[in-house]
Amino acid sequence: MNTLRNQTAFAFPANLAPLTAVEIEAYARRIRAEAIADLIFKSWVALKSVGTRLQARLAQQRALAELASLDDAMLRDIGLSRSQIPAAVAGLVERPVAAAVNENALTDQVIRLVPRHAA
């Protein structure tokens, strides 16, 4: 069994002196500090990601609860049925680009309900 653990002699090149214990310890401390810094950074990024996803989920739940609290007439006014609420909250309901013709929409002329002299 020829493993590194069983070998007793190492061959060093002539121009490379073996490292001292102080140099090895300094190198180990440096790479340990780099590894800890990398771990802290990756943990912070993961925590921010979880926080962002949690905020998005809470916003979806609030929107779902708010739309579910509307009555059917109000849902119909905004162009939804009760079965479309989850899809609308998830962003899967498409809206037409041009607004549909609405009989209650204002036209170019203003219609006065009260005569001018009475106002």
N, C-alpha and C positions, 0 to 999 in steps of 0.2 A: 504494500500500500504506500504509494508515493504521493503524499499530500504535503502541503506547505507546513502543516503542524509537525510532521515527522521529520522534516528536513532541519538539519542543525547548522549547515553552513550556507551562506548566501554569497553569490558572486557579485561584487560591485564593480562597475567600470572604474578604471584607474583614475579618471578625472572627477569622480563623484565620491565624496566622503560620506560616510553614514551620518544620518541626522543625530543630533544630541537629544537627550530627553527633554530639554527645555524647548528646543525647536519643535519637537513632536507635540508637546503639550500646548504650545502657542498656536500651532496649526489646528489642533483639535478644538481649542477654545474658539478660534475664528470660525471654523465651519459649523460648530454648534450654534454660535450666535447668529450666523446667517440662516441656519435651518429654523431657529426659533422665530426670527424676524419674518421669514417666509410663511411660517405657520400662522403667526399673528395676522399678517396681511390677508392670507387666504381665509382665515376665520372671519375677519371683518367684512370681506367681500361677500361671503356666504350669509352672514348675519344681515347685511344690508339687503341682499336679495330676498331673504325670508321676510324681512320687514316690508319691502315693496309689494311682495305677493300678498301678504296679510292685509295691507291697506287696500289693495285692489279687490280682494275678496270681500272685505267689509263694505266697500263702496257698492259692490254688486248686490250684497245682501240688503243694504239700505234701499237701493233702487228697486229691487224685487219687492220688498215690503211696501214701498210707497206706491208702486204700480198696482200691487194686489189690493191695496186699500181703496183704490178708485172704484166707482161704480161702473156698470157696463156702458152707460151713456157717455161718461167722460172718456172711457177707453175708446169708444167708437169715434169720439171727436178727434182724438189724436191718431186714429187709424189703426188701432190694435183691437184684437179680441183677447179674451182672458187666456186662451190657450197659447197665444203668441208672446205672453209676458216673459217667460224664461229666455226665449230666442231673442227678444228685443234687448233684454239686459245683457245677453252675451254678445250682442252686436251682429246678429245673424239676419235681422230683418232689414231689407233694403228699402230705401225711400226713393221715389222717383225724383229725378233732377228738377224737372219743372213742377211747380205747384199745381195741384189740380184746381179746376175751376170751382170756386166756392161762391155760392149765391149770397153769402153774407159779406164777401170781400168788398172793400171800398173801390169804387170806380173812379174815373178821372174827375167826375163832377161830384160836388158835395151836395147831399140831399138834406135840406133843413126840415126838421119836423115841426118847428115853431115858426110862424110868420115873423118876418124881420121887425115889423113895427111892434109886435107883442113882446119881444125880448128885451 
